Amino acid sequence: MTKRFLRWAVGIGSVVLAGGCTPGDDGTVWKWWPNQEPPPPGATLACFSPSQSPALSLDEPNAGCPCSGSAGVCVRTEYDGRPWDVALVCEGGRWQGVEDGPCAPSLPNPANPPATCLVEGQRYADGERVPDPYSCNTCFCEDGQVSVCTEIGCADPCPTGTTPGTSCAECGPTDACESVETTCLRSCSSNGDCTDPAHSLCLGGQCRNACG
């Protein structure tokens, strides 16, 4: 028998119980190990929703919080120390964890493909793992944006006179940005401060490139 633990909230505190199953007065399935006392009166099973403990759905897909009239959602959370997309749907009055569902990848649109990421001279496709240009952390490329990074305390500040930012590295035929560079950009107050041809426009206080 696989050992599993669930957390029960009691008032403002909580206790951890584990084990077999028996129905509670409200129909909730209580779980604890044999020879353990049942949950104390008034205890409620910790549940998951899009805004509350969504990762719990990966271990307990039926421990959903009550819900009504809501469409399925795809929630980005963390599981086993890495980013994870969790698909939740509202069925039978409770949130349910399902496979894929609203997290199923959509078919790419050839007319508007996601932008790539340019980090430290290396180009990364949408969805690829990329190094954080400002620290030793690891992130993901999401339509040109470096996001969903690990959180190791190893910051590498930008050099004096520069600040973290993004700039379009490659413009498409319709002036849409097809590759976004994430790097330390030179600070500026006018275009005259931007001497690098690849970042010749002073936009938002940083020397950047823009399409159009």
C-alpha positions as CSV (number, residue, x, y, z in Angstrom):
1,M,0.0,0.0,0.0
2,T,1.4,3.4,-1.0
3,K,1.8,5.7,1.9
4,R,0.0,9.0,1.3
5,F,-0.5,12.1,3.5
6,L,-3.2,14.7,3.5
7,R,-3.4,17.9,5.5
8,W,-6.5,18.7,7.5
9,A,-7.2,22.3,8.5
10,V,-8.7,22.8,12.0
11,G,-9.5,26.4,12.9
12,I,-6.4,28.5,12.4
13,G,-4.1,25.5,12.9
14,S,-3.6,22.2,11.1
15,V,-2.7,18.6,11.7
16,V,-1.5,15.9,9.4
17,L,-3.4,12.6,9.2
18,A,-3.0,9.7,6.9
19,G,-4.4,6.3,6.1
20,G,-7.6,4.5,5.1
21,C,-11.0,6.0,4.1
22,T,-14.4,6.7,5.6
23,P,-17.1,9.1,4.6
24,G,-17.5,12.3,6.6
25,D,-21.0,13.7,7.5
26,D,-20.8,16.1,4.5
27,G,-19.8,13.4,2.0
28,T,-16.1,14.3,2.1
29,V,-13.9,11.2,2.1
30,W,-11.7,11.3,5.1
31,K,-8.4,9.5,4.9
32,W,-6.1,8.1,7.6
33,W,-3.9,5.1,8.4
34,P,-5.5,2.1,10.3
35,N,-5.4,2.5,14.1
36,Q,-5.3,6.3,13.8
37,E,-8.2,8.4,15.1
38,P,-10.6,9.9,12.6
39,P,-10.3,13.6,11.8
40,P,-11.3,15.9,14.6
41,P,-14.8,17.4,14.5
42,G,-14.9,20.5,12.2
43,A,-11.8,19.4,10.2
44,T,-11.9,20.0,6.5
45,L,-9.8,18.4,3.8
46,A,-7.3,20.7,2.2
47,C,-8.6,21.2,-1.4
48,F,-7.2,22.7,-4.6
49,S,-8.5,25.3,-7.0
50,P,-6.8,27.5,-9.7
51,S,-5.8,29.9,-6.9
52,Q,-5.2,27.5,-4.0
53,S,-2.7,24.7,-4.0
54,P,-3.2,23.6,-7.7
55,A,-0.2,21.2,-7.5
56,L,-2.3,19.1,-5.0
57,S,-4.3,18.0,-8.0
58,L,-1.3,16.0,-9.3
59,D,-1.4,13.7,-6.2
60,E,-5.1,14.0,-5.3
61,P,-7.0,14.7,-8.5
62,N,-10.4,14.4,-6.7
63,A,-9.6,16.7,-3.7
64,G,-11.0,19.7,-5.5
65,C,-12.5,22.7,-3.8
66,P,-16.2,23.5,-4.5
67,C,-16.9,25.4,-7.8
68,S,-19.7,26.4,-10.1
69,G,-20.1,27.5,-13.6
70,S,-16.4,27.9,-14.4
71,A,-14.7,26.8,-17.6
72,G,-11.5,24.7,-17.5
73,V,-8.2,26.5,-16.8
74,C,-4.5,25.8,-17.3
75,V,-2.5,26.9,-14.2
76,R,1.3,27.2,-14.1
77,T,2.6,25.9,-10.8
78,E,5.6,24.0,-9.5
79,Y,5.9,20.3,-8.9
80,D,9.0,18.3,-7.9
81,G,11.0,21.5,-8.1
82,R,10.2,22.4,-11.7
83,P,7.5,24.4,-13.5
84,W,4.4,22.4,-14.3
85,D,1.1,23.1,-16.1
86,V,-1.9,21.8,-14.3
87,A,-5.3,21.3,-16.1
88,L,-8.3,21.9,-13.9
89,V,-12.0,21.6,-14.8
90,C,-15.1,22.3,-12.8
91,E,-17.2,19.1,-12.9
92,G,-19.8,17.9,-10.4
93,G,-19.5,21.0,-8.3
94,R,-15.8,20.5,-7.6
95,W,-12.5,21.3,-9.3
96,Q,-11.1,18.2,-10.9
97,G,-7.5,17.5,-12.1
98,V,-7.4,16.1,-15.6
99,E,-4.8,15.1,-18.2
100,D,-4.1,17.8,-20.8
101,G,-7.6,19.3,-21.1
102,P,-7.1,23.1,-21.2
103,C,-3.3,22.6,-21.0
104,A,-3.3,20.6,-24.3
105,P,-0.9,22.3,-26.7
106,S,-2.7,24.2,-29.5
107,L,-1.8,23.8,-33.1
108,P,0.8,26.4,-34.2
109,N,-0.4,29.2,-36.4
110,P,1.9,29.4,-39.4
111,A,0.8,33.0,-40.0
112,N,1.8,34.1,-36.5
113,P,4.4,31.7,-34.9
114,P,5.7,32.4,-31.4
115,A,8.8,34.6,-31.1
116,T,12.2,33.0,-30.2
117,C,14.4,34.2,-27.4
118,L,17.9,35.6,-27.9
119,V,20.1,35.2,-24.8
120,E,23.8,35.9,-24.7
121,G,24.0,35.5,-28.5
122,Q,22.2,32.1,-28.5
123,R,18.7,31.8,-30.0
124,Y,16.2,29.6,-28.3
125,A,12.9,28.3,-29.7
126,D,9.6,28.8,-27.9
127,G,9.3,26.3,-25.0
128,E,13.0,25.7,-24.7
129,R,14.9,26.0,-21.5
130,V,17.2,29.0,-21.5
131,P,19.8,30.4,-19.0
132,D,18.8,33.5,-17.0
133,P,21.0,36.3,-18.4
134,Y,21.1,38.0,-15.0
135,S,22.0,35.1,-12.7
136,C,22.8,31.3,-12.6
137,N,19.1,30.4,-12.7
138,T,17.4,28.5,-15.5
139,C,14.2,29.8,-17.3
140,F,12.0,29.0,-20.2
141,C,11.4,30.8,-23.5
142,E,7.7,31.8,-23.8
143,D,6.9,33.6,-27.1
144,G,10.1,35.7,-26.9
145,Q,9.9,36.3,-23.1
146,V,12.4,34.7,-20.7
147,S,10.1,33.6,-17.8
148,V,9.3,30.9,-15.2
149,C,12.8,30.9,-13.8
150,T,14.3,28.9,-10.9
151,E,15.0,31.0,-7.8
152,I,18.6,30.3,-6.7
153,G,20.2,33.3,-5.0
154,C,23.0,34.0,-7.4
155,A,22.3,37.3,-9.0
156,D,24.8,38.7,-11.5
157,P,24.0,42.5,-11.7
158,C,24.2,44.4,-15.0
159,P,27.3,46.5,-15.5
160,T,27.2,50.2,-14.5
161,G,25.2,52.2,-17.0
162,T,23.0,49.3,-18.1
163,T,19.8,47.8,-16.7
164,P,17.9,44.5,-17.5
165,G,15.6,44.7,-20.4
166,T,14.4,43.3,-23.8
167,S,14.9,44.5,-27.3
168,C,13.7,43.1,-30.7
169,A,16.5,41.2,-32.3
170,E,14.8,40.3,-35.5
171,C,11.8,41.9,-37.3
172,G,9.5,39.9,-39.6
173,P,8.1,41.0,-43.0
174,T,5.0,42.4,-41.3
175,D,7.0,44.4,-38.7
176,A,6.2,41.8,-36.0
177,C,9.1,41.0,-33.7
178,E,10.2,37.4,-34.5
179,S,13.0,37.2,-31.9
180,V,13.4,39.0,-28.6
181,E,16.7,39.7,-27.0
182,T,16.9,39.6,-23.2
183,T,20.0,41.3,-21.9
184,C,21.5,44.3,-20.0
185,L,20.6,47.4,-22.1
186,R,22.4,50.7,-22.0
187,S,20.6,53.5,-20.1
188,C,19.8,56.6,-22.2
189,S,17.9,59.9,-22.2
190,S,18.0,60.4,-26.0
191,N,18.8,58.6,-29.2
192,G,22.2,60.3,-29.1
193,D,23.2,58.1,-26.2
194,C,22.6,54.9,-28.3
195,T,25.7,54.3,-30.3
196,D,25.2,50.6,-31.0
197,P,23.5,50.2,-34.4
198,A,21.7,47.2,-33.1
199,H,20.2,49.3,-30.2
200,S,19.9,52.7,-31.7
201,L,16.6,54.0,-30.3
202,C,16.2,55.4,-26.8
203,L,12.9,53.8,-25.6
204,G,11.8,53.8,-22.0
205,G,15.2,54.9,-20.9
206,Q,17.0,52.1,-22.6
207,C,18.8,51.7,-25.9
208,R,16.7,49.3,-27.9
209,N,15.7,48.2,-31.4
210,A,12.1,48.4,-32.6
211,C,10.2,47.1,-35.6
212,G,8.1,49.3,-37.9
